[in-house]
Amino acid sequence: MFDYICSCAVECGCRVVTDNRAVKGGEMFFGIKGENCDGSDYAEAALKAGAKYAVINRGSKCAGISGTIEVEDTLETLKQLGIWNRRRFGVPVVGLTGTNGKTTTKELIRAVLAKKYRVTATEGNLNSDIGVPISLLRIDGDTEVAVIEMGANHPDDIAKLVEIVEPDMGLITNVGRAHLLGFGSFEGVKAAKGRLYDYLVANDRPIFLNEDDADLVGMVAERQGASVVPYGAEYEGVDILPATTDEPFLRFVIDGVQVNTRLVGGYNVNNALAAICVGRYFEVTLEDAAEAISKYEPNNKRSQMVRTEKNILIVDAYNANPSSMAAAVRNFALVESQKKVALLGEMRELGTESEAEHRKVVELLKEKGVQAILVGEEFARVSGGDFEVFLTSEALAAELEKKGLEGWTVLLKGSRGVEMEKVIKSL
């Protein structure tokens, strides 16, 4: 049966979808069972929309419909199909994970490697147990190198994903205090992310290591026999140029070459240096890497600068956790502007440490003298009256409409569920 599914996948050009609404024509639809519904129940709709085949869980209500293929577990079948396609072409695969900067780093690596190779990379943030095999299925005969992002919310997520990706080399951008509700503690985060290192060491494959990151260096030191390809701002003597209102983006000099980016925030230097390091490993020149990085422009609410008719916005609203929030606040404190304000949404999934972590943000804002308006119940509990707080981003947007801010530099950051980008239209 699996051989048949593989042949059907090839017939479909390995174009796989898990949402019947995404069918354009000729795809293979996988009905994945979720917490609230079984995607197999939408197989008929997918086939009517033009899907060539629909892989469904055995016994689902669409069983027997022409074009359906019944399996015991559609998600497991999808994973095996991803592994099959990855092995079929056997191109070098760079695997990466981390608490912050995964997607930005992945996009920078893609851009740098594309100066010399045909690259297949994870689209958007398809980095889950569903997204990763779909990403692997995009590898084809034109691919010369693949860059696959792996995300994790639970202790065993990376351990499972590396067995699907089978990375030939990899990196962890950083480890921070995110998804503590799922990981249990910071040590739990390190243990979970470290499963990528475990796989690479066990298979004698190189690790791209930020030598300036004490947590990552310590994690590698715990694993005997690691093969390290180092990078790091301090390690490489990188000179980070000051950001100003006229030159707001990250710029730095490495080995005499100035690298100009379209990224806001000095913390992004690690993401750019990781891309340069991977490029160097694949024999992409520093000059070509610098050119590629200079042309990369974020458009995904990550370290993105937006100029409206009235204000300058630093939009980093895709997600937030204690480490990324602290980095954003510290960077914003350095921004030269007579009128600036941070609009910060609460951080989700922090479990029992949520109150303490939100209090740390409030204290950091006061320490750095950053004017701020906060959003969410978690911030309301700890603000102590020092900052104005709104319970929702919609409520803040309504208030900003009344205030009519003009000539301000504004930082927008918060967890995905807070949807801080809703405020943009009011600025």
Secondary structure as UniProt FT lines:
FT   HELIX           2..11
FT   TURN            12..14
FT   STRAND          16..17
FT   HELIX           20..22
FT   STRAND          28..30
FT   HELIX           39..42
FT   HELIX           43..49
FT   STRAND          53..57
FT   TURN            58..59
FT   TURN            61..64
FT   TURN            66..67
FT   STRAND          68..71
FT   HELIX           74..89
FT   STRAND          93..97
FT   HELIX           102..113
FT   TURN            114..116
FT   STRAND          119..121
FT   TURN            124..125
FT   TURN            129..130
FT   HELIX           131..136
FT   TURN            137..138
FT   TURN            141..142
FT   STRAND          145..149
FT   TURN            155..156
FT   HELIX           157..165
FT   STRAND          169..172
FT   HELIX           180..183
FT   HELIX           186..193
FT   HELIX           195..202
FT   TURN            203..204
FT   STRAND          207..210
FT   TURN            211..212
FT   HELIX           214..221
FT   TURN            224..225
FT   STRAND          228..231
FT   TURN            233..237
FT   STRAND          239..241
FT   STRAND          251..254
FT   TURN            255..256
FT   STRAND          257..260
FT   HELIX           266..268
FT   HELIX           269..281
FT   TURN            282..283
FT   HELIX           286..295
FT   STRAND          304..307
FT   STRAND          312..316
FT   HELIX           322..334
FT   STRAND          340..345
FT   HELIX           351..353
FT   HELIX           354..368
FT   STRAND          372..375
FT   HELIX           377..382
FT   TURN            384..385
FT   STRAND          388..390
FT   HELIX           393..403
FT   STRAND          409..413
FT   HELIX           416..418
FT   HELIX           420..426
//
